[in-house]
Amino acid sequence: MGRSAPAGTRCEGAGPRGTCWGTALSGPAPAFHHGCDGYPRASRERAAMRWSTGWYGGSGYDRLPRGGRSVPGVEMAWTVNWPPMQVRAAGSGSLAVAVVGACGADDQQLQQSLAAVRSKDWRALTRWPGSYLTIARSGEVLAVIGDLAGQHPVYWRSDGARAWWSTSATALAALDGVPVDPTALAAHLALAQPDVLGQWSLFRSVSRVPTGHLLLIGPEGAGPVRYEAAEYAHVELREAAPTVRAALAEAVGARCDGRPISADLAGLDSTTVACLAAQRGAVAAVTFADARLRDDDLAYAVRTAATVPGLSHHTVPGSSETVYYAGLEDLSALPVTDAPNAYVVTASIKRAVLDAVAGQQSAGVHLTGAAGDAVLSAPSSYLADLLRERQHRRAWQHAQAHARLRHTSALALLRRARPAARTDLAGSLRAASAELRGPARSWVPQAKRPTSWTPLLATADWMSLDVRGRLAGALDVAAEVADGPARLASWSGRQDLVRVGADTTGWREIALAEHGIEVAAPFLDNEVIRACLAVPADQRGTPGRYKPLLGEAFASCGVLPPFVLTRSTKGGFNALAYAGLRHHASVLRHLLGRSSRLAAAGLITQAPVTTMLQCAAAGQPTAQGALHLAVAAEVWLRQLEIAPAWWEVNSRVATV
């Protein structure tokens, strides 16, 4: 859904979504300290992130991506900072396909896929292992297809038959300096669900392709087209297990391309990935082992490495600075990301792990179990789906089991779930809108609030009345066009995945910028997601067995030691979060204080944030997730002011 152009922007040809073209592409750009040439004035030579972009509409484009390389076979498409080995193509001209990223298709498979391109069978181009962007041309139609986990998002700006597309919303905004959309950023902070506003991106006049959709551009214009079902047909856990095992093995194998391999070795998910990689060669396995965590990750890691051939184990000890929020005094030390990124908060911990890897081997691929929780298990909110479907006996049985784990009552869990069972996505959006129009709530832990399709976080209560009102209006509009699944678990599961995928992309930028290491998260691959999410949430999340889908998939196949499969514990980082909140309280007060960009936009107000920081510094219960979101957004807004140059003048057009 488009937004109107920002006030003060020259616009001599607004597109169908309010996009400014014509002289606006080369006109003044006052937002975020951009210069008259359209580029930021400061820090132009900082390490830039990887991104891709392209133009549709003839030769009338007056910009080129700075440092861009043409994509072979696909006209007017470029990649920036992607290594040539990760940009491959087949065909040319009116029949071509290209993949950008870690794609497991070999050259023959790419060539054979041209038949699918010709017949416009776009989904067939998303079935290879790996994480990649697909660009396909069939006659006059161009399809740009991201992944299901948001690691390769797609954005666009169009005016009729002319369009720029990109995997970077920031780059498209930099074409003419359009500013951040405060309402979209408010939705990001208040709900943390990437698809909640559909096609809205974080920038005005830049549209976003929602999850499960592709961007289709032709002579009639540009827009998103769904290629993935909103909800998968159910497959029983036992039946799905072999498919899950094969998909995950292929996902890991796609990264084992001859470069040195390292891997996290901690919880069940990362251990599975590390053991799969060890079947293909040597793996440097690392465990972050801070005494403050008081978990059993290290004990299991040592035992696993002693049992599984190919794993060489390295322990990463904690220190006073391996805590949350460390290193935020100097934002220039963090690479620029395309959106607020959760890993800026835990960067010091990730750096310690990557430093250990770099000390053992040359730059290669680092495997992580990120998103394992999202695809292998499910939160107890699926109880709402059981109630909606009148599976009352099963709902009661599961509620009893969950209640024992949480030291509460089954009735309390079912009461929490009942409101969500009586509505759908559109109804939940309207309810959130009505709540935003009311007074701010006193803080209570999210786990004590009623289950919701679109739960408002504590950050929603920190916003000004004006911002809350504008966000409420946007949610009302979103409710009118909501195209969600029938089950709450399907909606929330997809949102969790896209959020993890976007954050993992930020971690990858940190690893590449500082160590030259490629971070890979096999659980975020399309086929792994499809295989796992086809299993009903109540089977993946059944409380009587820890991650039963993974256990069934790898039972008796020799990949994982038996003691790993029977593990039922999971580490957590709460101790390091509270330590960081105490040790870096002054930095956080400065970031979110009077000079805060969020505060200037009304996205936070001082009183509730100050109170929350005081509680955190005293070790009292705190809205950690809300603080995490706010700090990441504040860092991102400040980084935009010194963002690298994105574009250069197309000299061929300039001289015509």
Sequence and secondary structure as in RCSB ss.txt:
>XXXX:A:sequence
MGRSAPAGTRCEGAGPRGTCWGTALSGPAPAFHHGCDGYPRASRERAAMRWSTGWYGGSGYDRLPRGGRSVPGVE
MAWTVNWPPMQVRAAGSGSLAVAVVGACGADDQQLQQSLAAVRSKDWRALTRWPGSYLTIARSGEVLAVIGDLAG
QHPVYWRSDGARAWWSTSATALAALDGVPVDPTALAAHLALAQPDVLGQWSLFRSVSRVPTGHLLLIGPEGAGPV
RYEAAEYAHVELREAAPTVRAALAEAVGARCDGRPISADLAGLDSTTVACLAAQRGAVAAVTFADARLRDDDLAY
AVRTAATVPGLSHHTVPGSSETVYYAGLEDLSALPVTDAPNAYVVTASIKRAVLDAVAGQQSAGVHLTGAAGDAV
LSAPSSYLADLLRERQHRRAWQHAQAHARLRHTSALALLRRARPAARTDLAGSLRAASAELRGPARSWVPQAKRP
TSWTPLLATADWMSLDVRGRLAGALDVAAEVADGPARLASWSGRQDLVRVGADTTGWREIALAEHGIEVAAPFLD
NEVIRACLAVPADQRGTPGRYKPLLGEAFASCGVLPPFVLTRSTKGGFNALAYAGLRHHASVLRHLLGRSSRLAA
AGLITQAPVTTMLQCAAAGQPTAQGALHLAVAAEVWLRQLEIAPAWWEVNSRVATV
>XXXX:A:secstr
      TT   SS  TTS   GGGGTS   GGGB TTSSBSS TTS    EEEEEESTT   EEETTEEE TTST
TEEEES  GGGEEEEEETTEEEEEEEEE   HHHHHHTHHHHHTT GGGGG SSEEEEEEEEETTEEEEE  TTS
SS  EEEEETTEEEEES HHHHHTTTT  B HHHHHHHHHH  TTTTTTB SBTT EE  TTEEEEEETTEEEEE
E S SS     HHHHHHHHHHHHHHHHHTT SSS EEEE SSHHHHHHHHHHHTTS EEEEEEE GGG  SHHHH
HHHHHHHSTTEEEEEEE  TT STTTTTT GGGS   SS  GGGTSHHHHHHHHHHHHHHSSS EEE  TTHHHH
H   GGGHHHHHHTT HHHHHHHHHHHHHHHTS HHHHHHHHHHHHT  HHHHHHHHHHHHTS       GGGS 
  SS   GGGGGS HHHHHHHHHHHHHHHHT    SSHHHHHHHHHHHHHHHHHHHHHHHHHHHH  EEE GGGS
HHHHHHHHTS HHHHT TTSSSHHHHHHHTTSSSS HHHHT       HHHHHHHHHHTHHHHHHHTSTT HHHH
TTSS HHHHHHHHHHHHTT    HHHHHHHHHHHHHHHHHTT    EEE HHHHT 
